[in-house]
Amino acid sequence: MRVFITGGTGLVGSAVVAELLSAGHTVTALARSDASAAAAKAAGAEVLRGALTDLAVLRAGAEQADGVIHLAFSNDFSSAEALARGIGEEAAALATLGDALVGTGRPLVTVSGTPYVPGRVSTEDDPLPLDGPVGGRSRSVNRVLELADQGVRSSAVRLPRTVHDQGRGGFAGLLTEIARGTGVAGYPGDGSQRWPAVHARDAAVLFRLALEQAPGGSVWQAVGDEGDAVRDIAAVIGRRLGLPAESVPQESFGPLGPIFAIDQPASAARTRAALGWQPTHPGLLADLENIEA
C-alpha cells in the first residue's frame, strides 16, 4: 500500500514509518523542514515538502496515496492561545485529507487521546470529551469518523498521555523537562492520579493494523500500561536526575495543569481482542530508567 503520513519524523511517526516499511508498504512523509526531509529519506520514505497548513500539498499527498495516517500536531503547549491555534490548524488539515478521500474506500487513520471517565478505566466505547482545552481535537476526530458514511474507511487510534521510547516522549517526558528546568520532579496533588502509557513501537504496530484492517468509523486504544501513578513516574524521574520528587501546585504546569491532575486510566481490551494487538516493549516505569542525568 502507498501510505501518506503526516508527522512521520516525530517520536511516534518515526516508529510508524519503520513499522510500515518493514511490513512492505511504501511511505511518503510530509516534511516541513530540511532536517525532517533528511530524516524521512534516511528512514526509507519518500518526501513531500510542506507544512500542515499547506492544504493543497496535503490534498495532493492524500489523492496520490492508497491510505493516509495523520499524526502531525504543533505540540505547542506554551499557552492556551498556542494550543488553540494548533487545534485549528489540525482541524483544517483533517478536513482537507478527508475530503480528498471521499468516495474512494481508502483508509484514513487519525489520532486522539484516550478519554477521561470519572471513577473508572476508559474503554474504546467511551466518547471523547468535547469541552475543555482539547475539546476541539475531539470534534475533529469525530468528523473524521463520520466520513465512513461518505466512502472513507476512517478510524482513530487513541494514544495515552505518554507515548515513550528510551525514556523520552509524552507527558512523562514533559515532566522530565520541567524537572530539569525547576530542579524538582514535581507532580500535582498527592500524585495518586494514574496516567496510561504505551511504547512508541507498540503504538506503531496498532497504527499499521488500523490502516490494514480497521472498518470505517472504528475507534481503538493504544494502551500498554492502564495507569501508572504520577508520583511513581516522578519518583523515577527524580532518581534518574538526582532531584527531589514532590507535590507542586497545579498551576506550575500552565495550561496542562488541569489535565495533569486528572486520574485517567485506560484499557485496550477490545483493541487487543479485535485486532490481535499485543504490546511487547517495556512499560513506562521501566523505560524511564533510560533517562540520562
Buried (B, 14 or more C-beta within 10 A) or exposed (E): BEBBBBBBBBBBBBBBBBBBBEBEBBBBBBBBEEEBBEBBEEBBBEBBEBBBBBBEBBBBBBBEBBBBBBBBBBEEBEEEEBBBEBBBBBBBBBBBBBBBBEEBEBBBBBBBBBBBBEEEBBBBEBEBBEEEBBEBBBEBBBBBBBBBEBBBBBBBBBBBBBBBBBBBBBBBBBBBEBBBEEEBBBBBBEBEBBBBBBBBBBBBBBBBBBBBBBEBBBBBBBBBBBBBBBBBBBBBBBBBBEBEBBBBEBEBBBBBBEBBBBBBBBBBEBBBEBBEBEBEBBBBBBBBEEBEE
